[in-house]
Amino acid sequence: MRLNSALDVALGRGAGIRGWGPELQLGPSPPRYLLENHWYQQWKEYVESGDQNSSSFPGHINNSELFEDLESFRLKERLVESEEYVLVPEDVWNKLVSWYGLEHDQPPIERKVVELPSTQKVEVYPVELYLCQHNDLDSPVTAQFSRVNTIDSVLQEARRQFEVPPEDETRLWVKNSDGSCERLRNIHMTVLDACLSMGQVVIMETRNKDGTWPSSRPHTVASLSCLCSAVRNSVEDEELYRGQPGVCGLTNLGNTCFMNSAFQCLSNVPPLTEYFLNNHYLGELNFSNPLGMKGEIAEAYADLVKQAWSGHHRAIVPRMFKTKVGHFASQFLGYQQHDAQELLSFLLDGLHEDLNRVKRKEYVELRDAAGRPDEEVAEEAWRNHKRRNDSIIVDIFHGLFKSTLVCPACGKVSVTFDPFCYLSVPLPVSQERAMELFFVYMDPSRKPQQHRVVVPKAGKVLDLCLALAKHTGVPAEQMMVADVFSHRFYKLYQVDEALSCILDRDDIFVGSGRVLTHGTPRCGLGLWAPPNSPIPRQGYVKHECMGHVQRRQPVKLRECVELFTTVETLEEENPWYCPTCKRHQLATKKLDLWALPEVLIIHLKRFSYTRLAREKLDTLVEFPIRDLDFSDFIIKPRADVAPAPHKYDLIAVSNHYGSLRDGHYTTFARNKDSGHWFYFDDSSVSPVAEAQIESKAAYVLFYQRQDRICPPGTTPCPRPPDAGGGCCSDSMEVD
């Protein structure tokens, strides 16, 4: 018998393969098989003799000399290639087995080819690990893994060995040489990249029914005993409480109501919460994104969501979540009060980058419209956006608006389409303000009067005097305006000073008998004491104008959106560079809505910051609970076949009570399972009627598109195949 040509070629390919010796050609390579050298040499002698009746007939393939025993079939240590075994390619092995068979009950010794930097090697000895459960560290099982196997394959093998139910969530820890334990967070990493070595202990931890993990720290624990102790304490202390999932408060850690409010709003966005509860995020964690947080923000948020929706807690302590937020966003370190909308912006961006499906962002050159049709430019802009940004956050929250800039000098028109995650809409601001003050007559027998006057916000002190003159009959030029602090004159104002320097909390006194000039007021009477002189306490009377309460008229949400889409002129601090004029210009700018997302976040800009003043607008904004219709604001041309799905229902509201300096955040939210509304005030949660939701405290509104809302108690609506597919996909709008 002679080897046929095909077998000659196969053996030729396998002749140079030497365990961890000579290099292989790069590229996908089939596995190799170990063959006992004595059998191999006898087979070669038999084949080369050409005598089928030769006494050198090898018989069944027998690798018994390579095993420590014939029960575990564990490979002997330190076997030497070419002396005790040879490596053959897969096709050679299959032919040999088909010709001669394999000794009874002996398994084939298959070994993978491992890719190393610039080379490939055959892995004769796989990595042997000891797998155990977090609640039974004394009963490990042995398993072998190739260095090219992923951590996920280790996890799946541990789940199989310990018969973990499919619905239970698990994660892995590895015991280091110093006795500490470290999370194996990236399940897509290989055993080689994770630096797992022979004989290491890998612990599988199973999430508790209440959504918590037995271990208290997410990255490292001091020792295995600490982890085991944490497990036992968690099991022993687990509450028997069973409530409505999602109806769970958050403990205030010290001025963290802003964080609690932002989380409760996001937690009650149904598609996002279902995404985390169903563990879809595990396969999309992006550990290599330089703009992300290595998956840590997404994991910390997922842990909080699972606890809140387990139904086993009345309230939870978000300490780890707070720590992670402060670690990656230093502005939220400590326990100062912050803006809930700013945290919400950071959280949405952090979740997006941690879950970005784009692993390597390509450079995208932005192009101006240059006269092209809007549909073409918009489609190109969204396509470019998705080339770099593709996540569950984009699927749910990102929309597209059109920005139009017009140069006032040459008339150049620049059109771009930009994605947005939320709409920050301005509130109609009154140009007037009411000021309360005391007027002191020259006649000592007349008691001072308290007045309330309406003046221009951008006015001067003279405007205050003119308004007061209408109440008192005293000419404005005979008035002097002073700020009184601690019963003494603190400051005398000149007529040309801006009213913005007078705060609402200041005690303002206006006296008659002074002649106002554009310089320092001249003192004509001795009634007024100089600055820092004590002011005697005396009674005062209220002028009839104090009985007239100036009520602010409520505004509709629609008015705020209209104001958002109104043409404005850029400020001097933010000019636009005109490519035609070759200089910066104060161009006019207009924003229009092109496409809306499934969940629309509307931020009411209640906080006003200028160079001269800061204030909070407590105007009542009237917003609908149901049927918010944006059809009139969408400028994208639509087919007349079906009505545009631009109707939204409210699902959550972040409220802010108080002033700029100190305030408190709460949340109204609709539970996705029951359909009932609840009021979240830190650790306190209570039912609320829909009539109570609209208030002057409403700060951030969350709306969900009606065609994506599932009735309570039903299976969540399936997401379209191209979740978040942009301007022309179901996720943003349906034609």
C-alpha positions in Angstrom: 0.0 0.0 0.0 1.3 3.5 -0.8 0.0 6.9 0.3 -2.1 8.5 -2.3 -1.2 12.0 -3.6 -3.9 13.7 -1.5 -2.5 12.2 1.7 1.0 13.1 0.6 0.0 16.7 0.3 -1.8 16.6 3.7 1.2 15.1 5.4 3.4 17.6 3.7 1.3 20.4 5.3 1.5 18.8 8.7 5.2 17.9 8.6 6.4 21.4 9.8 3.8 21.8 12.6 5.6 21.6 16.0 3.5 22.4 19.1 4.9 25.7 20.3 7.8 25.5 17.8 7.9 26.5 14.1 5.4 29.2 13.0 2.4 28.5 10.8 1.1 30.6 8.0 -1.3 33.4 9.1 -5.0 33.0 8.5 -7.7 30.7 9.7 -6.3 27.3 10.4 -8.1 24.0 11.1 -7.3 22.2 14.3 -4.5 19.7 14.7 -4.6 16.2 16.3 -2.0 14.5 18.5 -0.9 11.0 17.4 1.2 8.7 19.5 4.7 8.6 18.0 5.2 4.8 18.3 2.0 4.1 16.5 2.8 6.7 13.9 6.3 5.2 13.2 4.8 1.7 12.9 2.2 3.0 10.5 4.9 4.6 8.4 6.9 1.4 8.3 3.8 -0.6 7.3 2.9 1.8 4.5 6.4 2.1 3.1 6.8 -1.7 3.0 3.9 -2.0 0.6 3.0 -5.4 2.1 -0.6 -5.5 3.4 0.2 -8.7 5.2 3.3 -7.2 7.0 3.6 -7.8 10.7 4.1 -4.1 11.1 0.3 -3.5 10.6 -0.4 -0.8 13.3 -4.0 -1.8 14.1 -6.4 0.8 15.8 -5.0 4.2 16.5 -3.8 4.0 20.2 -2.9 7.1 22.1 -2.8 5.4 25.5 0.8 6.3 26.1 -0.1 10.0 26.0 -2.6 9.8 28.8 -2.0 9.8 32.6 -4.8 7.4 33.0 -7.6 5.9 30.8 -10.4 7.3 33.0 -9.9 11.0 32.9 -7.8 10.9 29.7 -5.7 13.7 31.1 -2.7 14.4 28.9 0.7 13.7 30.5 2.7 16.7 31.3 5.9 17.8 29.4 5.3 15.5 26.4 8.0 16.0 23.7 7.0 16.4 20.1 8.5 14.0 17.6 9.6 11.8 20.4 6.3 11.0 22.1 3.8 12.4 19.7 3.3 14.0 16.3 0.8 16.6 15.1 -1.3 15.9 12.0 -3.9 18.1 10.2 -7.6 17.4 10.5 -8.0 15.8 7.0 -5.1 13.4 7.7 -6.6 12.4 11.1 -10.0 11.8 9.5 -8.5 9.5 6.8 -6.4 7.6 9.4 -9.5 7.1 11.6 -11.6 6.0 8.6 -8.9 3.4 7.6 -7.8 2.1 11.0 -10.3 3.2 13.6 -9.7 4.6 17.1 -9.0 2.4 20.1 -12.3 1.9 22.0 -13.4 4.7 24.3 -10.3 6.9 23.6 -11.2 10.5 22.7 -9.4 12.2 19.8 -6.8 14.7 21.1 -7.9 17.8 19.2 -5.9 21.0 19.6 -6.6 24.4 18.3 -4.2 26.8 16.5 -3.7 30.0 18.5 -3.0 33.4 17.0 -0.2 35.2 18.7 1.3 38.5 17.6 2.6 37.9 14.0 2.4 34.1 14.3 0.3 31.1 15.0 1.1 28.1 17.3 -0.6 24.8 18.0 -1.9 24.7 21.5 -0.9 21.2 22.9 -1.7 22.0 26.5 -5.0 24.0 26.9 -5.5 26.2 30.0 -7.0 24.1 32.8 -9.3 26.1 35.2 -11.1 25.3 38.4 -14.7 26.4 38.2 -16.8 26.9 41.3 -20.0 28.7 42.4 -20.0 31.7 44.7 -21.9 29.9 47.4 -19.8 26.7 47.2 -16.1 27.5 46.9 -15.1 24.1 48.2 -16.4 22.0 45.3 -14.6 23.1 42.2 -14.8 21.3 38.9 -12.0 21.1 36.3 -12.4 22.3 32.8 -10.0 22.9 29.9 -10.1 25.9 27.6 -8.2 27.0 24.5 -6.4 30.3 24.8 -8.5 31.5 21.9 -11.8 30.6 23.7 -13.6 33.7 25.0 -14.5 34.4 28.6 -18.1 33.9 27.5 -17.3 30.3 26.6 -15.9 29.9 30.2 -19.1 31.4 31.5 -21.3 29.1 29.4 -19.3 26.0 30.5 -19.7 27.0 34.2 -23.4 27.5 33.7 -23.6 24.1 32.1 -21.6 22.4 34.8 -23.6 23.9 37.6 -27.0 23.6 35.8 -27.9 27.3 36.1 -31.5 28.1 34.9 -31.5 30.1 31.6 -33.3 33.0 33.3 -30.6 33.5 36.0 -27.9 36.1 35.3 -24.3 35.2 36.1 -20.9 36.8 35.9 -17.3 35.6 36.6 -14.5 36.4 39.0 -11.0 35.1 38.9 -8.8 34.5 42.0 -5.4 36.2 41.6 -2.2 35.0 43.1 -2.4 37.4 46.0 -5.8 35.9 47.0 -7.9 38.8 45.7 -10.7 38.4 43.2 -11.2 40.4 40.1 -14.2 40.7 37.7 -13.9 39.2 34.2 -16.0 42.0 32.8 -15.3 41.7 29.0 -16.9 38.4 28.0 -15.6 38.9 24.4 -12.0 38.8 25.6 -10.0 35.6 25.0 -8.5 33.5 27.7 -5.1 34.5 26.5 -5.9 38.3 26.6 -7.5 37.9 30.0 -4.1 36.4 31.2 -5.8 33.3 32.7 -3.2 30.7 33.6 -3.1 27.0 34.4 -4.8 26.1 37.6 -6.5 29.4 38.4 -9.8 29.5 40.2 -12.8 31.1 38.4 -15.9 31.9 40.5 -19.4 32.1 39.0 -21.6 34.6 40.8 -25.4 34.5 40.4 -27.6 37.6 40.7 -30.0 37.5 43.6 -33.8 37.5 43.0 -34.0 41.1 44.3 -31.7 42.4 41.5 -28.6 42.7 43.7 -25.3 40.9 43.4 -24.0 38.9 46.4 -20.7 40.7 46.2 -20.8 44.3 47.4 -18.1 45.8 45.1 -18.2 45.4 41.3 -14.5 45.3 40.5 -12.5 43.7 43.3 -13.1 42.1 46.6 -10.4 41.6 49.2 -10.6 37.8 49.2 -12.6 34.7 48.4 -13.8 34.7 52.0 -15.1 38.2 51.7 -17.1 37.3 48.6 -18.5 34.2 50.2 -19.4 36.1 53.4 -21.1 38.8 51.3 -23.1 36.0 49.6 -24.3 34.5 52.8 -25.2 37.8 54.3 -27.1 38.8 51.2 -29.1 35.5 51.2 -29.8 35.8 54.9 -30.8 39.5 54.7 -32.9 39.3 51.5 -36.2 40.9 52.1 -39.4 39.0 51.7 -41.1 42.2 50.5 -42.9 41.8 47.2 -44.3 44.9 45.5 -45.0 46.3 42.1 -41.8 46.2 39.9 -40.6 49.7 39.2 -42.3 51.2 42.2 -39.1 51.7 44.2 -37.6 54.7 45.7 -33.9 55.9 45.9 -32.3 56.9 49.1 -31.0 60.5 49.1 -27.3 60.3 49.8 -27.0 64.0 50.5 -28.3 66.5 47.8 -28.6 63.6 45.3 -32.3 64.2 44.5 -31.2 65.5 41.1 -29.7 62.1 40.4 -32.7 60.2 41.8 -35.1 62.2 39.6 -33.0 61.7 36.4 -32.8 57.9 37.1 -36.5 57.5 37.8 -37.4 59.2 34.5 -35.1 57.0 32.5 -36.1 53.9 34.4 -39.7 54.4 33.3 -38.8 54.6 29.6 -40.2 51.2 28.6 -37.9 50.2 25.7 -34.8 51.2 27.5 -35.8 49.3 30.7 -36.8 46.2 28.8 -33.4 46.3 27.0 -31.6 46.1 30.4 -34.0 43.7 32.1 -33.7 41.2 29.2 -29.9 41.5 29.3 -29.6 42.7 25.7 -26.9 45.1 26.9 -24.5 42.3 27.8 -23.8 41.5 24.2 -23.3 45.2 23.3 -21.0 46.4 26.0 -18.2 48.3 24.3 -14.9 48.0 26.3 -12.6 49.5 23.7 -14.4 52.8 23.0 -12.0 55.7 24.0 -15.1 58.0 24.4 -16.8 55.5 26.7 -16.5 54.4 30.3 -15.3 50.9 29.6 -18.9 49.6 30.1 -18.9 50.6 33.8 -21.6 53.2 33.6 -23.8 50.8 31.6 -23.3 48.0 34.1 -23.9 50.3 37.1 -27.1 51.6 35.5 -28.2 48.0 34.7 -27.7 46.9 38.3 -29.8 49.8 39.5 -32.6 49.1 37.0 -32.6 45.4 37.9 -33.0 46.2 41.6 -35.7 48.8 41.1 -37.7 46.4 38.8 -37.2 43.2 40.9 -40.2 44.0 43.1 -38.2 43.1 46.2 -37.4 46.7 47.4 -39.3 49.6 48.7 -36.2 51.7 48.3 -32.6 51.1 47.3 -29.3 52.9 48.0 -27.6 54.1 44.8 -24.2 54.5 46.3 -22.3 52.5 43.7 -24.1 54.3 40.9 -23.2 57.7 42.5 -19.6 56.6 42.8 -19.4 55.6 39.1 -21.0 58.9 38.0 -18.5 60.9 40.1 -15.6 58.9 38.8 -16.3 59.6 35.2 -17.8 63.1 35.5 -15.9 65.0 38.2 -18.4 67.8 38.2 -20.8 65.4 40.0 -18.2 64.5 42.7 -19.2 65.2 46.3 -22.6 66.1 47.6 -23.5 69.4 46.1 -26.8 70.1 44.4 -26.7 69.8 40.6 -28.9 70.2 37.6 -30.9 67.0 36.8 -30.9 67.8 33.1 -27.1 68.0 33.1 -26.8 64.6 34.7 -29.4 63.3 32.3 -27.3 64.5 29.4 -24.2 62.9 30.8 -26.0 59.7 31.5 -27.5 59.4 28.0 -24.1 60.1 26.4 -22.3 57.7 28.7 -24.8 54.9 28.1 -24.6 55.5 24.4 -20.8 55.3 24.3 -20.7 52.2 26.6 -23.2 50.5 24.3 -22.0 51.8 21.0 -22.1 49.0 18.4 -19.5 50.8 16.3 -16.2 49.4 17.6 -14.0 51.5 15.4 -15.2 55.0 14.4 -14.3 56.1 10.9 -13.6 59.6 9.9 -16.7 61.3 8.3 -16.3 64.5 6.4 -19.2 66.9 6.9 -20.7 68.5 3.8 -22.9 71.5 3.4 -26.2 71.1 1.5 -24.8 73.2 -1.5 -28.3 73.4 -3.0 -29.0 69.7 -2.9 -32.6 68.6 -1.9 -33.3 68.4 1.8 -34.2 64.7 1.6 -30.8 63.8 0.2 -28.9 65.9 2.7 -30.9 64.6 5.6 -30.4 61.0 4.6 -26.7 61.5 4.2 -26.4 63.2 7.6 -28.3 60.4 9.4 -26.3 57.8 7.5 -23.0 59.5 8.6 -24.3 59.7 12.2 -25.0 56.0 12.3 -21.6 55.2 10.9 -20.1 56.5 14.1 -23.0 56.2 16.5 -25.2 53.1 16.8 -26.7 52.2 20.1 -29.9 51.6 22.0 -29.8 55.3 23.0 -29.7 56.3 19.3 -32.5 53.8 18.6 -34.8 55.4 21.2 -33.8 59.0 21.8 -32.1 60.5 18.7 -33.9 62.6 16.2 -32.8 65.0 13.5 -33.3 68.7 13.0 -32.5 71.1 10.2 -30.3 74.1 10.9 -30.4 77.1 8.5 -27.9 80.0 8.7 -28.1 83.1 6.5 -25.3 85.6 6.2 -26.6 89.2 6.7 -23.9 90.6 4.4 -23.9 88.4 1.3 -27.0 86.3 1.8 -25.1 83.0 1.8 -27.4 80.2 3.0 -25.9 77.2 4.9 -28.1 74.2 5.6 -27.0 71.3 7.8 -28.9 68.4 9.4 -27.8 67.5 13.0 -28.9 64.8 15.4 -30.3 65.6 18.8 -31.0 63.7 21.9 -33.4 66.1 23.6 -35.0 69.4 22.8 -34.1 72.4 25.1 -37.0 74.8 24.5 -37.1 78.3 25.9 -40.0 79.7 27.9 -41.5 83.0 26.8 -39.9 85.5 29.1 -41.5 88.7 30.3 -39.5 91.9 29.7 -40.8 93.4 32.9 -40.3 92.7 36.6 -42.2 93.7 39.7 -40.2 95.4 42.5 -41.2 96.0 46.0 -39.8 99.0 47.9 -40.5 101.6 50.7 -41.2 105.3 50.0 -40.3 107.8 52.7 -42.0 111.3 52.5 -40.3 114.5 53.5 -43.1 115.1 56.1 -42.0 113.2 59.2 -45.6 112.8 60.3 -46.4 110.6 57.3 -45.5 106.9 57.7 -43.4 105.2 55.0 -45.4 103.4 52.3 -44.7 100.0 50.8 -45.1 100.0 47.0 -45.0 97.4 44.2 -44.0 98.8 40.8 -43.6 97.2 37.4 -40.4 98.2 35.6 -38.4 97.1 32.5 -36.0 94.3 33.3 -33.3 96.1 31.3 -34.3 99.5 32.7 -32.4 102.0 34.8 -32.9 103.4 38.3 -34.7 106.4 36.7 -37.4 104.0 35.4 -38.0 102.9 38.9 -38.4 106.5 40.1 -40.7 107.3 37.1 -43.0 104.3 38.0 -43.1 105.3 41.6 -43.9 108.9 40.8 -47.2 107.7 39.3 -48.1 106.3 42.7 -46.9 109.1 44.9 -47.2 112.2 42.9 -43.7 113.1 43.8 -41.5 114.0 40.8 -38.9 111.4 39.9 -36.1 114.0 39.9 -36.7 114.6 43.6 -36.2 111.0 44.6 -33.2 109.2 46.1 -32.9 105.4 45.9 -30.9 103.5 48.6 -30.2 99.9 49.6 -30.7 99.3 53.3 -28.9 96.4 55.0 -29.1 95.6 58.7 -31.0 98.9 59.4 -28.3 101.0 57.8 -27.8 102.6 54.4 -25.6 100.2 52.4 -25.6 101.9 49.0 -27.0 105.0 47.2 -27.9 104.3 43.6 -27.4 106.7 40.7 -30.2 107.3 38.2 -28.2 105.7 35.3 -27.4 102.5 37.1 -29.0 99.3 35.7 -31.9 97.8 37.7 -30.4 94.4 37.2 -27.9 95.2 40.0 -30.9 95.3 42.5 -31.9 91.9 43.6 -35.4 90.9 44.7 -34.2 90.2 48.2 -32.7 93.7 48.6 -34.5 96.2 50.9 -34.9 99.3 48.8 -35.9 102.6 50.3 -36.8 105.7 48.1 -36.9 109.1 49.7 -38.1 112.5 48.5 -36.2 115.7 48.9 -33.1 114.8 46.8 -32.3 116.1 43.4 -31.3 113.3 41.1 -28.5 113.9 38.7 -26.3 111.7 36.5 -23.6 112.1 39.0 -23.7 111.6 42.8 -27.1 112.6 44.2 -27.0 116.0 45.9 -28.4 116.0 49.4 -31.1 118.8 49.7 -32.8 117.8 53.0 -31.5 116.5 56.2 -34.1 113.8 56.4 -31.8 111.2 54.9 -28.8 110.0 56.8 -25.5 109.4 55.1 -24.4 105.8 54.2 -23.8 103.5 57.2 -26.0 105.6 59.5 -28.5 103.8 61.6 -32.1 103.9 60.4 -34.7 104.1 63.1 -37.4 101.4 63.1 -40.8 102.8 62.4 -44.1 101.5 61.2 -45.2 101.6 57.6 -48.4 101.3 55.6 -49.1 99.5 52.5 -50.1 101.4 49.4 -53.1 100.2 47.5 -50.9 98.9 44.7 -49.8 96.1 47.1 -53.3 94.6 46.8 -52.9 94.1 43.1 -51.2 90.8 42.6 -49.5 90.4 39.3 -50.4 87.0 38.0 -48.3 85.4 35.3 -50.3 83.9 32.5 -49.6 80.2 31.8 -48.0 79.3 28.5 -48.6 76.2 26.4 -45.9 73.8 25.5 -46.7 74.5 21.9 -45.6 78.1 22.4 -42.2 77.0 23.8 -41.7 74.8 20.7 -42.6 77.6 18.4 -40.1 79.8 20.2 -37.5 77.1 19.7 -38.1 77.2 15.9 -38.1 81.0 15.7 -35.4 82.8 13.7 -32.7 84.3 15.9 -29.6 86.3 15.4 -26.4 84.8 16.7 -24.7 86.5 19.7 -21.4 88.4 19.4 -19.7 85.6 21.4 -20.8 83.0 18.9 -20.5 84.3 15.4 -20.6 82.2 12.2 -17.8 82.1 9.7 -19.2 82.8 6.2 -17.3 80.9 3.5 -18.3 83.5 1.0 -17.4 86.7 2.9 -14.3 84.9 4.5 -15.1 86.5 7.9 -17.2 85.9 11.0 -20.8 87.2 10.8 -23.7 87.5 13.1 -25.9 85.4 11.0 -29.5 84.6 11.5 -30.2 81.0 12.6 -33.4 78.9 12.4 -33.9 75.3 13.7 -36.6 73.1 12.3 -37.6 69.6 13.3 -37.0 67.0 10.5 -37.5 63.6 12.3 -38.5 62.7 15.8 -37.4 59.8 17.9 -39.5 57.1 19.6 -39.0 58.8 23.0 -38.9 62.6 22.9 -37.3 64.4 25.9 -38.3 68.1 26.2 -36.2 70.2 28.5 -38.0 73.4 29.7 -35.3 76.1 30.1 -36.4 77.5 33.4 -33.0 78.6 34.5 -31.9 81.9 32.9 -28.3 82.9 33.1 -27.0 86.3 31.9 -24.0 88.4 32.6 -26.0 90.6 34.9 -28.6 88.3 36.5 -29.6 84.7 37.1 -33.2 83.6 37.8 -35.6 80.7 37.7 -38.8 81.0 35.7 -41.7 79.6 37.6 -44.2 80.1 34.7 -46.8 77.4 34.5 -46.3 75.5 31.2 -49.4 73.6 30.2 -48.6 70.3 28.6 -50.9 67.5 27.5 -50.8 64.0 29.1 -52.0 62.5 25.9 -52.0 63.3 22.2 -49.1 65.8 22.0 -49.2 66.4 18.3 -46.0 67.5 16.5 -47.3 67.2 13.0 -47.3 71.0 12.4 -43.6 71.2 13.4 -42.2 68.5 11.2 -41.0 70.0 7.9 -40.0 66.7 6.2 -42.3 66.1 3.2 -44.6 63.1 3.8 -46.7 60.8 1.7 -50.4 61.3 1.8 -51.0 57.5 2.2 -51.1 57.4 6.0 -51.1 60.0 8.8 -47.7 60.8 10.2 -47.0 59.2 13.6 -46.2 62.4 15.4 -48.6 61.9 18.4 -47.0 61.3 21.8 -48.1 60.4 25.3 -46.4 61.6 28.5 -44.6 58.9 30.5 -42.4 60.9 33.0 -41.7 64.3 34.4 -38.8 65.6 36.3 -39.8 68.4 38.7 -37.8 71.1 40.3 -39.1 73.0 43.4 -37.4 76.0 44.9 -34.9 78.6 43.7 -31.5 78.6 42.0 -29.6 78.4 45.2 -31.5 75.6 46.8 -34.2 73.3 45.4 -35.5 69.8 45.4 -36.1 67.4 42.5 -38.9 64.8 42.3 -40.5 62.7 39.5 -43.9 61.8 38.1 -43.7 58.5 36.1 -46.1 56.1 34.5 -45.4 52.5 35.4 -45.1 50.4 32.1 -46.6 47.3 33.7 -49.7 48.7 35.5 -50.2 52.0 33.5 -50.6 53.8 36.8 -48.8 57.1 37.7 -46.6 57.4 40.7 -44.8 60.2 42.5 -41.2 59.6 43.3 -39.7 61.7 46.1 -36.3 60.1 46.9 -37.1 57.0 48.9 -40.8 57.8 49.1 -43.2 56.6 46.4 -46.9 57.1 46.3 -49.7 56.9 43.7 -50.7 60.2 42.0 -53.7 61.3 39.9 -53.1 62.6 36.4 -54.6 65.9 37.4 -51.7 66.6 39.7 -49.0 66.1 37.2 -49.1 69.5 35.5 -47.4 72.1 37.7 -45.0 75.1 37.7 -42.3 72.7 38.9 -42.2 70.7 35.6 -38.7 70.8 34.3 -38.0 67.8 31.9 -40.8 66.0 30.1 -40.6 62.5 28.6 -43.0 61.6 25.8 -43.3 58.3 24.0 -44.7 57.9 20.5 -48.2 56.4 20.6 -47.6 53.7 18.0 -44.8 52.3 20.2 -46.7 52.2 23.5 -47.8 48.8 24.6 -51.0 48.4 26.7 -50.2 47.5 30.4 -49.8 43.8 31.0 -49.0 42.9 27.4 -45.7 41.7 25.8 -43.4 44.6 24.9 -43.8 45.8 21.3 -41.1 44.2 19.1 -38.5 46.6 17.9 -38.0 46.9 14.1 -35.1 45.0 12.5 -33.1 48.3 12.0 -33.7 49.6 15.5 -33.1 53.3 15.3 -32.5 53.1 11.5 -32.8 56.8 11.1 -34.8 59.2 9.1 -36.4 56.6 6.9 -36.9 53.8 9.4 -39.6 52.7 11.7 -37.7 53.7 14.8 -38.0 57.4 14.1 -41.1 57.6 12.0 -43.2 55.4 9.8 -44.4 56.5 6.4 
